Amino acid sequence: MSQKEKKNVEPYSKLASIYDDLMFHVDYKKWAHYIHQIIREWQPQCNSILDISCGTGSFLLSLKSKGIERVGFDLSFDMVKIANQKIKTGAQHISFYQGDMIFFHLKKKFNVVVCLYDSINYLPDFSIWRKLFDSVSNILSEKGLFVFDICTEKNSVKYFNNYSEKHGGIDYEYLRESSYDRKKHIHENKFAINFKKELNEYVETHRQKIFYLKEIIKFFQLTNFQLLGYFDDFSFKKGSEESLRVNFVLQKK
């Protein structure tokens, strides 16, 4: 990469414009199909879904269900801006807003709330999780579902400890360096992003806390939710610490 002055910026501020290229490997249609299966099993009358930390909106745009209102929000204004650009050119009945996943309030109730792609791992302790769960409970309808996923320690150790990659497009290039601190259970991704027409190299540091399943399940006892199941990746096989990703399905009490 060319030598430029480094500038530290907030996560997903500069990454937003290249995020979809970075995530080209993610099968959002498969993810949408999986959430459909969960809805059919536990919330078949669903007519509204809220996506917390929706990013650039790819999941909700893949969730093409007639009669289901789709709303998403993300803390990053830059990510939401791109999500809204995607729906300007299509006849999508969908809304995207900027919002904080910890503290939020909406005027309407939703049947299903999702928080996907290990977004919850950005919350560093269970006291903050509790605030999120309270916010979700407040906007869920009676017996509504909360679906979220986490990455496990196995995923961090096996694939992202001392990992690096370079990638580029027509007008940008980035270097990603990842590491995992076993003692602190912190997964760190650092992105050095260069845009060819800009003088700075932008550095974003993303930190995620990795939790054990037994800790998470114990935490549920403090919330207004009952656990319906926790599953390995995109299956309905029981999840474990040997899973790379675990999906939790909870129902409001």
C-alpha positions in Angstrom: 0.0 0.0 0.0 1.1 3.6 -0.6 2.4 5.5 2.3 -0.1 8.1 3.6 -0.8 9.9 6.8 -2.7 7.5 9.1 -6.0 8.8 10.5 -8.0 6.8 13.1 -11.8 6.9 12.5 -14.9 5.4 13.9 -15.9 1.9 13.0 -17.9 1.6 9.8 -17.4 5.3 8.9 -14.9 4.7 6.0 -15.5 1.0 5.8 -19.2 1.6 4.9 -18.5 2.6 1.3 -16.6 -0.7 0.6 -18.6 -2.9 3.0 -20.6 -4.8 0.4 -17.4 -5.6 -1.5 -15.8 -6.8 1.8 -18.8 -9.0 2.5 -19.2 -10.4 -1.0 -18.8 -14.0 0.4 -21.9 -13.7 2.6 -25.0 -15.5 1.3 -27.7 -13.2 2.5 -30.4 -15.1 0.6 -29.4 -18.2 2.6 -29.6 -16.2 5.8 -33.0 -14.8 4.8 -34.2 -18.3 4.1 -33.0 -19.5 7.5 -34.9 -16.6 9.3 -38.0 -17.5 7.2 -37.8 -21.1 8.6 -37.6 -19.8 12.2 -40.5 -17.4 11.6 -42.6 -20.3 10.1 -41.9 -22.5 13.1 -42.4 -20.0 16.0 -44.1 -16.9 14.6 -46.2 -17.9 11.5 -48.5 -14.9 11.7 -45.5 -12.5 11.5 -46.3 -9.2 9.7 -43.4 -7.0 10.8 -39.7 -7.5 11.4 -37.0 -5.1 12.8 -33.3 -5.6 12.0 -31.0 -4.1 14.6 -27.6 -3.2 13.3 -28.8 -3.6 9.8 -25.6 -2.5 8.1 -26.1 -1.6 4.4 -29.5 -3.4 4.5 -28.5 -6.5 2.5 -30.4 -9.0 4.8 -33.7 -7.1 4.8 -33.5 -6.6 1.1 -33.1 -10.4 0.7 -36.1 -11.0 2.9 -38.7 -10.6 0.2 -41.9 -11.6 2.0 -45.2 -10.3 1.0 -47.1 -8.7 3.8 -44.1 -8.3 6.2 -43.1 -4.8 7.0 -39.3 -4.5 7.2 -37.5 -1.9 9.2 -33.8 -1.6 10.0 -31.5 0.7 11.8 -27.8 1.0 12.4 -25.6 3.2 14.6 -23.5 4.1 11.5 -25.0 6.9 9.5 -22.7 6.0 6.6 -24.0 2.4 6.5 -27.7 3.6 6.7 -27.1 6.0 3.9 -26.0 3.2 1.6 -28.9 1.1 2.7 -31.3 3.8 1.7 -29.6 4.3 -1.7 -30.3 0.6 -2.4 -34.1 1.1 -2.0 -34.3 4.3 -4.0 -34.0 2.4 -7.3 -36.4 -0.4 -6.3 -40.0 -0.8 -5.2 -39.1 -2.1 -1.8 -41.5 -1.6 1.1 -38.8 -1.1 3.6 -37.4 1.6 5.9 -33.9 2.3 7.2 -32.9 4.7 10.0 -29.9 5.6 12.1 -30.3 4.3 15.7 -28.5 2.9 18.7 -28.9 -0.8 19.3 -28.7 -0.3 23.1 -31.3 2.4 23.6 -34.1 2.7 21.1 -37.8 3.1 21.1 -40.3 2.9 18.2 -43.9 3.9 18.2 -45.1 0.5 16.9 -44.6 -3.1 18.0 -42.8 -5.8 15.9 -43.5 -9.5 15.8 -39.8 -10.4 15.2 -36.6 -8.6 16.0 -33.2 -9.8 14.6 -29.6 -8.8 15.4 -27.4 -10.7 12.9 -23.8 -11.3 11.9 -22.4 -11.3 15.4 -23.4 -7.6 15.9 -24.2 -8.3 19.6 -20.5 -9.2 20.1 -19.7 -5.5 19.9 -21.4 -5.1 23.3 -18.6 -5.8 25.8 -20.5 -7.0 28.9 -23.9 -8.4 30.0 -24.9 -5.1 31.8 -25.1 -3.5 28.3 -26.7 -6.7 26.9 -29.4 -6.1 29.5 -30.2 -2.7 28.2 -30.5 -4.0 24.7 -32.8 -6.8 25.8 -35.0 -4.4 27.7 -35.3 -2.2 24.6 -36.1 -5.2 22.4 -38.7 -6.4 24.9 -40.4 -3.0 24.9 -41.0 -3.0 21.1 -41.9 -6.7 20.7 -45.5 -7.8 20.4 -46.8 -10.4 22.8 -44.9 -13.7 22.3 -42.7 -12.0 19.8 -39.3 -13.4 18.8 -35.8 -12.1 19.3 -33.3 -13.9 17.0 -29.6 -13.1 17.3 -26.3 -14.9 16.6 -22.8 -14.9 18.1 -19.4 -16.0 16.9 -17.7 -18.5 19.2 -14.2 -18.7 20.5 -13.4 -21.5 18.1 -14.2 -19.3 15.1 -11.8 -16.6 16.4 -9.0 -19.0 17.2 -9.3 -21.1 14.1 -9.8 -18.5 11.4 -8.9 -15.0 12.7 -6.0 -15.3 15.2 -3.0 -13.6 13.6 -4.9 -13.4 10.3 -4.4 -10.8 7.6 -5.7 -10.1 4.1 -5.4 -7.5 1.4 -8.0 -6.6 -1.1 -8.7 -3.8 -3.5 -11.2 -2.4 -5.9 -11.2 0.2 -8.7 -10.5 3.1 -6.4 -9.6 1.6 -3.0 -7.5 -1.0 -1.2 -7.5 -2.2 2.3 -5.4 -4.3 4.7 -7.2 -6.3 7.4 -5.3 -7.6 10.4 -7.1 -9.8 13.0 -6.1 -11.2 16.3 -7.7 -12.9 19.3 -6.8 -12.3 23.0 -7.5 -15.5 24.8 -7.3 -14.0 28.3 -9.6 -11.0 27.6 -11.7 -12.9 25.1 -11.4 -9.9 22.7 -11.5 -10.4 18.9 -9.9 -7.4 17.2 -10.1 -6.5 13.5 -8.1 -3.6 12.3 -8.7 -2.1 8.8 -6.3 0.2 7.1 -8.2 1.7 4.2 -6.8 3.7 1.3 -8.9 5.5 -1.3 -6.8 6.4 -4.3 -8.0 10.0 -4.5 -7.5 10.8 -0.8 -4.4 11.7 1.1 -5.1 9.8 4.3 -5.0 6.2 5.2 -8.0 5.6 7.4 -7.7 3.1 10.3 -10.7 1.5 11.9 -10.4 -0.8 14.9 -13.3 -3.1 15.6 -13.4 -5.0 18.9 -15.8 -7.8 19.7 -16.2 -9.7 23.0 -16.4 -13.5 22.7 -18.8 -15.1 25.3 -19.3 -18.7 26.2 -22.6 -20.3 25.6 -23.2 -21.2 29.2 -22.7 -17.5 30.2 -25.2 -16.4 27.6 -27.8 -19.0 28.6 -27.4 -18.0 32.3 -27.9 -14.4 31.4 -31.3 -15.1 29.8 -32.6 -15.7 33.3 -32.3 -12.0 34.0 -34.4 -11.0 31.0 -38.0 -11.0 29.9 -37.3 -13.9 27.4 -37.5 -17.6 27.3 -35.0 -19.6 25.2 -36.7 -21.6 22.5 -33.4 -23.0 21.1 -29.8 -22.3 20.1 -28.6 -23.7 16.9 -25.4 -24.4 15.0 -24.9 -22.0 12.0 -27.8 -22.2 9.6 -29.3 -25.4 10.9 -31.6 -26.6 13.7 -28.9 -28.8 15.2 -28.1 -27.8 18.8 -25.2 -25.3 19.0 -22.0 -25.9 21.0 -18.6 -24.4 21.6 -17.5 -26.5 18.6 -19.9 -24.4 16.4 -18.4 -21.4 14.5 -21.7 -19.5 14.8 -24.6 -20.0 17.1 -28.1 -18.7 16.5 -30.4 -18.0 19.5 -34.2 -18.0 19.2 -35.9 -16.4 22.1 -39.6 -15.5 22.8 -40.9 -12.7 24.9 -42.5 -13.9 28.0 
